[in-house]
Amino acid sequence: MTQHQLDQLVADATGEDLHEIEARGFSLADPLDNEFDPEPYDVPPQMINWDTVDQQRNVALIEQPPFRRAVA
């Protein structure tokens, strides 16, 4: 399989433009190469904590006094 064939199959499967797929850099991996990793290990994890993002976005429009429980 050539690089162009791979890019075309990925573009067909995802519905993305072929140029977008080419820019993302898909590549064929050798199944016999157990240590294959195209990215270095010193890169920080690429993940997003959506709870943290949501807390930063969740801003009150009107400041509320703190809730106090009634003591019975």
C-alpha positions, 0 to 999 in steps of 0.5 A, spaced: 500 500 500 502 506 498 502 513 502 497 516 497 492 509 498 493 510 505 491 517 505 485 516 500 482 510 505 483 514 511 479 520 507 474 516 505 473 513 512 472 519 515 469 524 510 475 529 511 479 532 505 484 528 502 489 534 504 487 534 511 489 527 512 495 528 508 497 534 513 496 530 519 501 525 517 498 518 517 503 512 516 504 505 515 507 501 521 511 495 520 507 489 524 514 486 526 517 492 529 514 491 536 518 498 538 515 502 533 513 509 536 513 515 531 512 520 537 518 521 542 516 519 550 518 526 552 512 529 550 507 530 555 500 527 555 496 530 550 489 529 554 484 534 556 481 534 563 474 536 561 471 537 568 477 542 569 475 546 563 468 546 565 469 549 571 473 554 568 467 556 564 462 555 569 462 563 571 456 565 575 453 571 572 450 574 579 455 573 585 451 569 590 452 569 598 455 562 600 450 557 602 449 556 610 446 551 613 440 552 618 443 549 625 437 545 628 
